[in-house]
Amino acid sequence: MNPLDGVKNYQVYYGHPNETIIKDMQNYDLVIIEPLHYTKAQVEQIKSRGTKVLGYISVMEVATWNTGLMSKLQSGDFFTRNGQRVHYSEWDSYLTNIASPHFQGLLLTEIQNQVIAKGIDGVFMDTVGDIDNEHLNNPTVLKQQRDGLVNFLKEARARYGNIAMVQNWGFDTLETSTAPYVDGIMWESFNADTIKSDAWSQNMIKKLQAVDTKHSVKTLTISTRQSAESHKLAADSKFIHFHEADAYVNWNAGLVTRTKDTAPTPAPVVVAPTTETSTATKPVAAKPVTETSTAPKPVAAKPATEAPTAPKPVATKPATETSTAPKPTTAPTKPAASTSTTTKPVEQKDSKQAESKQKTEKELKKDKKKAKKHAKKHAAKHAKFVKHEKAKGNMCAKAKHKTAGFLNFFKF
């Protein structure tokens, strides 16, 4: 069975969680998160009503700010072209060599520490599309990288069993190599106004449907505009859709309400006699917050020029990021000095609390700024992916463009 069977809705969220967000996540069939921001207890809370959880990892790139992972990389873990590492200056990251057994081992350790150890159901593998994007014109290297990815997937299956595995982009790699080993593929920038009129996209829909029939690989789509039309197009194609109009760093609350029909069956069976009332209150608790959050998110507000946005923050952020999530605990640890005087300690405590609060707000602002930077980075990256993928469906377009330029010059 495919772990994604029965999933009708999902959401991608790479920001920090809070109690309200975690409760609303319980209304979804699937959520994709940045696992560094979550504890095992929080993951269990999300899953308590049947929600499946996938944790983000980056497979084909590593960013320089991720010093923890960078320090473990060997020279053979980087992909080199003409003796030079492939560096993406726009977001300061390096293309990796998935054919390296050592790098595969680092990724498997990442899955163990951030996914398996926290009780997360599977992995969302970002940047797989780099294989098609970077190596399409070199068949030998293309095969090496695809074989390396397959070896990594096989080892992940051998170690961790039937965890859910979803790759992002890499449609040709899916069709030729990874379909037997993954459960899903994500198609970002699935916007109805371009998909309907694009021959390459229409052909790709048919290919993905055929892969699903043969290998049971579900397609998860994301639109950034035309929410209703894109949802309908995805549903007609038997895809699972999510509309993201605000990057992946803001939780879109209240989009889904779990009903008795969609709730998992084991829960009511186990606690039938005593928790009739408690189960009824769960949806109510999640709904009030969600109703207000959806108001300021009009779909039409996105400009039409932002078609190929599909922001995806980098997976393996430094572990120090997680320390900003909990509330400061420095204030309650100072009450010992309050026994000798009556007014001074109170002022000291209040100032300490204010200082801690200010520090926390500053850290949260810093996190938000960094998350937006990552969102912008991945929007640009996937614009490049879309352009590349479409070019494969119309290989003569570039030649036509050059010929037209030459004829115009000749005519002049």
C-alpha positions as CSV (number, residue, x, y, z in Angstrom):
1,M,0.0,0.0,0.0
2,N,1.0,3.6,-0.7
3,P,1.3,5.6,2.6
4,L,-0.4,8.5,0.8
5,D,-3.5,6.5,0.0
6,G,-6.5,8.3,1.4
7,V,-4.7,11.7,1.5
8,K,-7.2,14.2,0.1
9,N,-5.6,17.5,1.4
10,Y,-2.3,18.7,2.7
11,Q,-0.3,21.8,3.6
12,V,3.4,22.7,3.5
13,Y,4.7,24.8,6.4
14,Y,8.4,25.4,7.2
15,G,7.9,28.0,10.0
16,H,8.0,27.5,13.8
17,P,4.9,25.8,15.3
18,N,2.7,26.9,18.2
19,E,-0.3,25.3,20.0
20,T,-2.9,26.8,17.6
21,I,-1.0,25.7,14.5
22,I,-0.5,22.2,15.8
23,K,-4.2,21.8,16.6
24,D,-5.1,23.1,13.1
25,M,-2.6,20.6,11.5
26,Q,-4.8,17.8,13.0
27,N,-7.5,18.7,10.5
28,Y,-5.3,17.8,7.5
29,D,-4.6,14.4,6.1
30,L,-0.9,15.3,5.5
31,V,1.5,18.1,6.5
32,I,5.1,18.7,5.3
33,I,7.2,20.4,7.9
34,E,10.8,21.5,8.7
35,P,11.6,18.8,11.3
36,L,14.3,20.8,13.1
37,H,11.6,23.0,14.6
38,Y,9.6,20.2,16.2
39,T,10.0,17.9,19.2
40,K,8.8,14.3,19.2
41,A,6.0,15.3,21.5
42,Q,4.7,17.9,19.1
43,V,4.9,15.5,16.2
44,E,2.8,13.0,18.2
45,Q,0.3,15.7,18.9
46,I,-0.1,16.5,15.2
47,K,-0.5,12.8,14.4
48,S,-3.0,12.1,17.3
49,R,-6.0,12.4,15.0
50,G,-4.6,10.6,12.0
51,T,-2.6,13.3,10.2
52,K,0.5,12.0,8.4
53,V,3.7,14.1,8.7
54,L,6.6,14.4,6.2
55,G,10.0,16.0,7.2
56,Y,11.9,18.1,4.7
57,I,15.5,17.3,3.6
58,S,17.5,18.7,0.7
59,V,19.0,15.9,-1.4
60,M,20.9,17.6,-4.2
61,E,22.2,20.8,-2.6
62,V,23.8,22.0,0.6
63,A,23.9,25.7,1.7
64,T,27.0,27.2,3.2
65,W,25.2,28.5,6.2
66,N,24.4,24.9,7.2
67,T,27.8,24.7,8.8
68,G,26.9,21.4,10.6
69,L,26.4,19.5,7.4
70,M,29.1,21.4,5.5
71,S,31.8,20.4,8.0
72,K,31.0,16.7,7.4
73,L,31.2,16.8,3.7
74,Q,34.2,15.4,1.9
75,S,35.5,16.6,-1.5
76,G,33.8,13.8,-3.4
77,D,30.4,14.8,-1.9
78,F,30.4,18.0,-4.0
79,F,29.5,17.7,-7.7
80,T,32.3,19.2,-9.8
81,R,32.3,20.3,-13.4
82,N,35.7,21.0,-15.1
83,G,37.3,20.6,-11.7
84,Q,35.2,23.3,-10.1
85,R,32.3,22.9,-7.6
86,V,28.9,24.1,-9.0
87,H,28.0,27.1,-6.8
88,Y,24.6,28.8,-6.9
89,S,25.6,32.4,-6.0
90,E,22.0,33.5,-5.7
91,W,21.5,31.5,-2.6
92,D,25.1,30.5,-1.7
93,S,24.6,26.7,-2.0
94,Y,26.6,23.9,-3.8
95,L,25.4,21.1,-6.0
96,T,26.0,17.8,-4.4
97,N,27.0,14.4,-5.7
98,I,24.3,11.9,-4.8
99,A,26.4,9.2,-6.3
100,S,28.9,9.6,-3.4
101,P,28.3,6.7,-0.8
102,H,29.6,9.0,1.9
103,F,27.1,11.8,1.1
104,Q,24.3,9.1,0.9
105,G,25.3,8.1,4.5
106,L,25.1,11.7,5.7
107,L,21.5,12.0,4.3
108,L,20.5,8.7,5.9
109,T,21.8,9.9,9.2
110,E,19.8,13.1,8.7
111,I,16.7,11.0,8.2
112,Q,17.4,8.9,11.3
113,N,17.9,12.0,13.6
114,Q,15.3,14.3,12.3
115,V,12.6,12.0,10.9
116,I,12.7,8.5,12.4
117,A,13.7,9.6,15.9
118,K,10.9,12.1,16.1
119,G,8.2,9.7,14.9
120,I,7.7,11.5,11.6
121,D,6.1,9.3,8.9
122,G,8.4,10.0,6.0
123,V,10.6,12.4,4.1
124,F,10.0,15.1,1.5
125,M,13.1,15.2,-0.7
126,D,13.7,18.6,-2.1
127,T,16.0,19.6,-5.0
128,V,15.7,16.2,-6.8
129,G,14.9,18.3,-9.8
130,D,18.5,19.4,-10.0
131,I,19.4,16.1,-11.5
132,D,17.3,16.8,-14.6
133,N,18.1,20.5,-14.6
134,E,21.9,20.1,-14.4
135,H,22.8,16.9,-16.1
136,L,20.3,16.4,-18.9
137,N,22.9,17.2,-21.6
138,N,25.5,14.7,-20.2
139,P,23.9,11.2,-20.4
140,T,26.8,9.5,-18.6
141,V,26.7,11.9,-15.6
142,L,22.9,11.8,-15.7
143,K,22.9,8.0,-15.3
144,Q,25.4,8.2,-12.5
145,Q,23.4,10.7,-10.5
146,R,20.1,8.8,-11.1
147,D,21.7,5.5,-10.1
148,G,23.1,7.2,-7.0
149,L,19.7,8.5,-6.0
150,V,18.2,5.0,-6.5
151,N,20.9,3.5,-4.3
152,F,20.1,6.1,-1.6
153,L,16.4,5.3,-1.8
154,K,17.0,1.5,-1.6
155,E,19.2,1.9,1.5
156,A,16.6,4.2,3.1
157,R,13.9,1.5,2.5
158,A,16.2,-1.2,3.9
159,R,16.9,0.8,7.0
160,Y,13.6,2.4,7.7
161,G,11.0,0.2,6.1
162,N,7.9,1.6,4.4
163,I,8.3,5.3,5.4
164,A,6.6,7.7,3.0
165,M,9.0,9.2,0.4
166,V,8.1,12.1,-1.8
167,Q,10.5,13.8,-4.3
168,N,10.2,17.4,-5.5
169,W,10.3,17.8,-9.3
170,G,12.6,15.6,-11.4
171,F,9.8,14.2,-13.7
172,D,12.1,12.4,-16.1
173,T,14.1,11.0,-13.2
174,L,10.8,9.7,-11.7
175,E,9.8,8.1,-15.0
176,T,13.2,6.5,-15.8
177,S,14.5,5.6,-12.3
178,T,12.8,6.4,-9.0
179,A,9.1,5.5,-9.6
180,P,9.5,2.0,-8.0
181,Y,11.0,3.5,-4.8
182,V,9.0,6.6,-4.0
183,D,5.4,7.2,-3.0
184,G,4.8,10.6,-4.5
185,I,6.2,13.6,-6.5
186,M,5.4,17.3,-6.0
187,W,4.6,19.6,-8.9
188,E,4.9,23.2,-7.9
189,S,3.6,26.1,-9.9
190,F,0.5,24.1,-10.9
191,N,-1.5,27.1,-12.0
192,A,-4.5,26.5,-14.1
193,D,-4.0,29.5,-16.4
194,T,-0.6,28.1,-17.7
195,I,-1.2,24.4,-17.3
196,K,-4.3,24.3,-19.4
197,S,-2.7,26.1,-22.3
198,D,0.7,24.4,-22.2
199,A,1.3,21.3,-24.3
200,W,4.2,20.1,-22.2
201,S,2.1,20.3,-19.0
202,Q,-0.8,18.4,-20.6
203,N,1.6,15.7,-21.7
204,M,3.2,15.5,-18.3
205,I,-0.2,15.1,-16.6
206,K,-0.8,12.0,-18.7
207,K,2.7,10.7,-17.9
208,L,2.2,11.1,-14.2
209,Q,-1.1,9.4,-14.3
210,A,0.5,6.5,-16.1
211,V,3.3,6.3,-13.5
212,D,0.6,6.2,-10.8
213,T,-1.2,3.4,-12.5
214,K,1.9,1.3,-12.8
215,H,3.8,2.1,-9.6
216,S,1.3,3.8,-7.3
217,V,3.0,7.2,-7.2
218,K,0.8,10.1,-6.1
219,T,1.2,13.6,-7.5
220,L,1.0,16.5,-5.1
221,T,0.4,19.8,-6.8
222,I,0.7,23.4,-5.5
223,S,-0.7,26.5,-7.1
224,T,0.1,30.2,-6.3
225,R,-2.8,31.8,-8.1
226,Q,-6.3,30.8,-9.5
227,S,-7.0,28.7,-6.4
228,A,-10.4,27.3,-7.4
229,E,-9.5,26.6,-11.1
230,S,-6.2,25.0,-10.1
231,H,-8.0,22.8,-7.5
232,K,-10.5,21.7,-10.1
233,L,-7.8,20.9,-12.6
234,A,-5.8,18.9,-10.0
235,A,-8.9,17.0,-8.9
236,D,-9.8,16.2,-12.5
237,S,-6.3,14.8,-13.0
238,K,-6.6,12.8,-9.7
239,F,-3.8,14.8,-8.1
240,I,-3.7,16.1,-4.5
241,H,-3.7,19.9,-4.4
242,F,-2.8,22.7,-2.1
243,H,-3.0,26.4,-2.8
244,E,-0.1,28.5,-1.4
245,A,-0.4,32.2,-2.0
246,D,1.9,33.4,0.8
247,A,5.1,31.4,0.8
248,Y,5.7,28.4,3.1
249,V,6.5,30.4,6.2
250,N,2.9,31.4,7.1
251,W,0.4,28.8,8.2
252,N,-2.8,28.9,6.2
253,A,-5.3,28.3,9.0
254,G,-8.9,27.1,8.7
255,L,-8.7,25.7,5.1
256,V,-9.7,22.2,6.2
257,T,-12.1,21.0,8.9
258,R,-11.9,17.3,9.7
259,T,-15.3,15.7,9.9
260,K,-16.5,12.3,11.3
261,D,-16.2,10.9,7.9
262,T,-12.6,11.9,7.4
263,A,-11.4,11.2,10.9
264,P,-9.4,8.0,11.4
265,T,-11.5,5.1,12.5
266,P,-9.2,3.7,15.3
267,A,-9.7,6.8,17.6
268,P,-13.5,6.5,18.2
269,V,-13.3,2.7,18.6
270,V,-10.7,2.9,21.4
271,V,-12.3,5.6,23.4
272,A,-15.9,5.1,22.6
273,P,-17.5,5.1,26.0
274,T,-15.8,8.0,27.7
275,T,-14.5,10.5,25.1
276,E,-17.6,11.2,23.1
277,T,-17.6,14.8,24.4
278,S,-13.8,15.3,24.1
279,T,-13.7,14.2,20.4
280,A,-16.6,16.6,19.6
281,T,-14.7,19.6,20.9
282,K,-11.5,19.1,18.9
283,P,-12.7,20.5,15.6
284,V,-14.3,23.4,17.5
285,A,-11.0,24.2,19.2
286,A,-9.2,24.4,15.9
287,K,-11.9,26.3,13.9
288,P,-12.1,29.7,15.7
289,V,-8.5,30.6,15.0
290,T,-8.7,29.4,11.4
291,E,-11.7,31.5,10.4
292,T,-10.0,34.8,11.2
293,S,-6.7,33.8,9.6
294,T,-8.1,33.2,6.1
295,A,-9.6,36.6,5.7
296,P,-6.5,38.5,4.9
297,K,-5.3,35.9,2.3
298,P,-7.2,36.8,-0.9
299,V,-6.0,34.6,-3.8
300,A,-6.5,37.4,-6.4
301,A,-4.0,39.6,-4.6
302,K,-1.1,37.7,-6.2
303,P,0.2,39.4,-9.4
304,A,-0.1,37.4,-12.6
305,T,3.7,37.7,-13.1
306,E,4.5,35.4,-10.2
307,A,3.6,32.2,-12.1
308,P,6.6,30.1,-11.4
309,T,6.8,30.8,-7.6
310,A,7.2,27.7,-5.6
311,P,9.2,28.8,-2.6
312,K,10.9,26.1,-0.6
313,P,13.1,26.9,2.2
314,V,16.2,24.9,2.7
315,A,15.8,21.8,4.7
316,T,18.8,21.4,7.0
317,K,18.8,24.7,8.9
318,P,21.3,24.9,11.8
319,A,20.2,23.3,15.0
320,T,20.6,26.7,16.7
321,E,17.4,27.9,15.0
322,T,15.3,25.7,17.3
323,S,16.4,27.5,20.4
324,T,14.3,30.5,19.5
325,A,11.0,28.6,19.7
326,P,10.6,28.1,23.5
327,K,9.6,31.0,25.8
328,P,12.4,32.5,27.8
329,T,12.9,31.0,31.2
330,T,15.4,33.4,32.6
331,A,12.9,35.5,34.5
332,P,11.5,32.9,36.9
333,T,15.0,31.8,38.0
334,K,15.8,35.1,39.9
335,P,13.3,35.3,42.8
336,A,16.0,34.4,45.5
337,A,17.1,38.0,45.9
338,S,13.6,39.2,46.8
339,T,13.8,38.2,50.5
340,S,15.9,41.1,51.7
341,T,14.2,44.1,50.0
342,T,10.7,44.7,48.9
343,T,10.8,47.0,45.9
344,K,14.1,46.4,44.2
345,P,13.8,42.7,43.3
346,V,10.4,43.4,41.7
347,E,11.9,46.0,39.4
348,Q,14.9,43.7,38.6
349,K,12.5,40.8,37.8
350,D,10.3,43.0,35.6
351,S,13.3,44.4,33.7
352,K,14.7,40.9,33.2
353,Q,11.4,39.7,31.9
354,A,11.1,42.7,29.5
355,E,14.7,42.1,28.3
356,S,14.0,38.4,27.7
357,K,10.8,39.2,25.9
358,Q,12.5,41.8,23.7
359,K,15.2,39.3,22.9
360,T,12.7,36.7,22.0
361,E,10.8,39.1,19.7
362,K,14.1,40.0,18.1
363,E,15.0,36.4,17.5
364,L,11.5,35.7,16.0
365,K,11.9,38.6,13.7
366,K,15.3,37.3,12.6
367,D,13.8,33.9,12.0
368,K,11.0,35.3,9.9
369,K,13.4,37.4,7.8
370,K,15.6,34.4,7.2
371,A,12.5,32.3,6.2
372,K,11.3,34.9,3.8
373,K,14.8,35.0,2.3
374,H,14.7,31.2,1.7
375,A,11.2,31.5,0.2
376,K,12.4,34.1,-2.3
377,K,15.4,32.0,-3.1
378,H,13.4,28.9,-3.9
379,A,10.9,31.0,-5.9
380,A,13.7,32.0,-8.2
381,K,15.1,28.5,-8.3
382,H,11.8,26.9,-9.4
383,A,11.2,29.6,-12.0
384,K,14.4,28.2,-13.5
385,F,13.1,24.6,-13.1
386,V,9.8,25.4,-14.9
387,K,11.6,27.1,-17.7
388,H,14.0,24.2,-18.1
389,E,11.2,21.5,-18.0
390,K,9.1,23.3,-20.5
391,A,12.1,23.7,-22.9
392,K,12.2,19.9,-23.1
393,G,8.7,19.9,-24.5
394,N,9.6,22.4,-27.2
395,M,13.3,21.7,-28.1
396,C,13.3,23.8,-31.3
397,A,12.1,27.0,-29.6
398,K,15.7,28.2,-28.9
399,A,16.8,27.5,-32.5
400,K,13.7,29.3,-33.8
401,H,14.6,32.3,-31.7
402,K,18.2,32.4,-33.0
403,T,17.1,31.9,-36.6
404,A,14.5,34.7,-36.4
405,G,17.2,37.1,-35.0
406,F,19.6,36.1,-37.9
407,L,16.9,36.7,-40.6
408,N,16.0,40.1,-39.1
409,F,19.6,41.1,-39.2
410,F,20.0,39.8,-42.8
411,K,16.8,41.6,-43.8
412,F,18.1,44.8,-42.4
